[in-house]
Every structure is written in structure tokens, then in C-alpha cells.
Amino acid sequence: MNRPEMDYYAVLDMPRSATKEELALAYRRLAVRLCPYREKQHEQDLVPLAQEGRLTHLAPMGEAKQWAYINMAYDVLGNELNRAVYDRYGEAGLFEGVMLPNGYFHPYQYHGDHMKVYSNVFASYSPYANVIDAITNPPSLYASREHGIGVRTKDPNTERILPLSLEEVRSGCLKLMHVWRQEIVDAKASKMEKRRRTLKIQIYPGTTAGTRYCFKEEGDRYPTSIPGDIIFITADKPHPEFERRDMHDLVYRYDINISQALTGFSFMLNTLDKRKLKIVITDVVYPGYTKIIPLEGLPKCRNLDAANAIKEANTSINEFGDLYIEFNYIFPKYLTPAMKSMTREFFAEFRKLELELEEEEEKQFQ
């Protein structure tokens, strides 16, 4: 990629050989200083006096930006699969996705919830963490005549497939998803009603299959539980003419006869964005031959840098994939005796010509 890549190990001020435990400890030391909700009097529990004034390469930045960087860095390095992809393919492979031996690694996108990373690390750090958390951040409770008093737990998430046509992937679009959910219309009587809610999903050009769009706590709203998340997962609709390959390339198949394969031909191709391309083939189309049209595939969406990735994926189109044209051969089902005789004579003459050319080449090398 034509941009500098972020070194997540340098963000945490740790070498690449650091263990998972060492990375977690490095994150804790930085988070205690940078967390906007920290209590100053507890900093020295994890940060010795000798290290209070220690500067890192992030020090010139504001604390808010440093806080965002360390959380994204640990979200990547604290996950074994994300770390393995980052170590081998760099930030480009992490953000764009790569094909692994056991399957496809979907493009990584930071969720942006810094406190989620913080709480995952610190939840079990102290033996009194659960007690302290119950006092400082009490759980959500419910109280009603019908159900009494209790702790509200979160409902399971709902996942739905979002089919996208290749035209929508090529140009991008806005999808309006209508969902029906249970809602409380009378809290005193615990009366519930099914109502429709519209969720908006911005599909950027080049969106890959498997991209997840999460709507936090948009599920059914019951009085005794926290609504679950609604997650939409993109999938490609079958297309009558094109097929997606390797995320951003397109494949088009065209039927030809033997005469066209040997003598050349041309045809018009309608693109996904309603343009017309004239394809001219002058080569002999032998088995396995593929015509490649550069930059006529799907657009590639890339993150510009780690700072933008924290907020949202970059929407600008930098490059396009390629268009691969493959050919299907249609053989004649019947030849007359005269046609067979002419075909034999043609290939006999063709073979003589090949031998003459081979002899001339041998003479030139002698």
C-alpha cells in the first residue's frame, strides 16, 4: 500500500518477540495513565515512580489520541489470529483480508469502543475487581410487580444475511432494513407491542462478502433484559453474467466456436456500471486462454491510516480489481464428409508449414 503503516508493537513500546502476557502488562501500564476515567491516586499501583516521567514516541500527541492508539494496538495484538496476520502480512493484510490455508481472513475493522478493550483487560486483574465494579458501575436492574427485582442480562444477538448484488457492490448504496421488534408501550402494565424500526446501512463501493454491520441493542425490548445486538452480514447475490473472484476481481465467461477461436473475433460487453466495452481478440484462443482487462473489476476500499480506522473505514476508492474473460468452446455436433475432408487437408497443410518453419529456425542457429 502507498502509505506508512502503523507499528502496533511500537505503540505499546514492546518488541515483536513479546509474549501475550507482556503485551497485556504493557497495555495496563499505558492505560492506567491514559484512561480518561482513571483515578490519579491509583496510578502508582501499576506505574512505579521511576517510570512516571518516561516518554514514548506517542508522547507528543494528545492523551485522547494516545488512548485511541493503544486500545486499537492491543485489540489487534491481544488476539492471536489478528496478531498472526499482522506479523506476516502487515497492516495492509489486516485491513484488506487475506486467504489463509484454513480459510479466508475477513478484513479487520476496529470497533471503536475503547472501554470495551479496557474492561476486557482489567476485568480479572484484581481479585476484588467484581466487588469494586459492582459499587462503581452497578449492574442494570429491573423492578416490576409481575417480575419482582433482578439483574437485567443481555439477550442473544440476532444475525441476518444481507444479500448484495454486484451492481450495488460496484457503485455503493444505502440499504434500509426494516426490522420488527417487541417494545414496551406501557411500563406499569408491562404491555408490549410489536413495532417496525428502520435501520440504515451505508454500503461503500467494493464492500466484501462477510462484512458485518452491528446495531447495538436494537433487538427486542423486554422489561427484564438488555436488548441484544442486530448484526447484518453481507453476502453476494448470484449474478447472471459476472462472478466475483479474490474480493475485487470479476470473471466473465463468453461462448465461442472453433472458427472464432482460430481466426479472432470481437464483441460488446456491458459492465456493472452500465458502460459498454468493446473486446477485440486477435490471439488464438487456446484451452486455458484468459483475456485480462485491467482496472475493470470491483473497487478497492482501503483504510488510509490507523487513526482513520479507529473512527470508520475510509470510503475513497484508490484502485480497482481486474476483469478476467474466460471462454467456453462450442464444438459442431455434425460435419459432412466433404467438411471432414477439408478439415483434414487444412491441418495437413498447417503441419507442413510448421515443419518448414522449424527447419528454417534450425538453419539460422547452425
Phi, psi and omega in degrees: 000147182273060178198154176290144181259147179282134176266101184292331177294320179294328178300318179273001178060046182226150176286163180293340180276001183297144177281170180298322180293321179293323177294320179296319179294320178296319178297318181300317182297319179286321183294325179298325179281323194258342183301126182294345181254014184289161173253121186303324186291345181261000183299321186289347177298325181247342183243103180300157181302326182293341183254001185299320182264010183290132182256148173243177181291349177271352186305323180297341180281162174291159182297326180296319180288320176300319180298319179293318182295314184293327179289319177293320180298316181286330176298328177279306187284337179282348177257124187298318181291314179300319181294319181296318179294318180296318181297323186269319187249355179076187182293330179297312178296326180294315184279334185259342184088149180220158176271116180260164181302328182258014178142181184269130175269113183289150181305134180279140173219126181293133184288341176085358180268092184297321182290338175295316176296315182301312183291326178296326181280317188269353186301320183247016182291320181253141177295343180256013186300318182295321181291314181296320182293324179295332180276312184281330181225075187297147180292157178288131183245161172233152179212119179208160179294324184285320186250355180077214180242139179191177179269131179280126176253156184279136177289157177298151178287153177249125180249134180228146178277135178247096180288136178235135174283159179294333175296319178293322177293323181294316187256344186081159181193172174247121181257131175256112183257118180265120180239145176255133181218155176283132178227151179277121179256342177217100185296324183292317181268001183054037180277132183238154181213147179273123182231155181266139176231140181256124178250135181259132178236120177272112179266116181274150179304132179090008180304130183272154176296139181097358177292136184252133175243117186252128174250107188291128174054046177254012180278194179302142183251091177264152184292338185256008183215163176269133182301141176282169179277152172251122185241126176255131182244122184286148176214149181279131170284144174299138181247142183292339185237323186248159176221136179280141178220135178053046173072310189238357179266155177240148177239131178234133181248135185230135181273133178224158175260179184294323179298315178296321181298327184268329189250350181095165183189176175215157178202164180259138181237128177271122182277172181293332180262026171065034170258166177243128177249134174266117181258120180247124180246115177252346179282163169285125183272090180275164179302130182093355180292136178226132176265124182252124176254107185295145171061026176247018177267212180272152179290154178254125175260128182230150173279134182288316180200175184295328181296317178289328180294332178295320183279301180194160180294144179291141185255357182284148182262115181266319186216169175235156172282186182253161176254123179254123178254118178251155189238138173254131184266129177253112181270148176292142181274347182206139174230138176285162177304321180295320179294321178296319180296317178295324180293318178297317180297320180299311183288333175293314177298322180295321179293320177300317180297320178298317180296319179297318179295321179296320179295319179296321179294320178298319179296323181293327180278341182281000000 
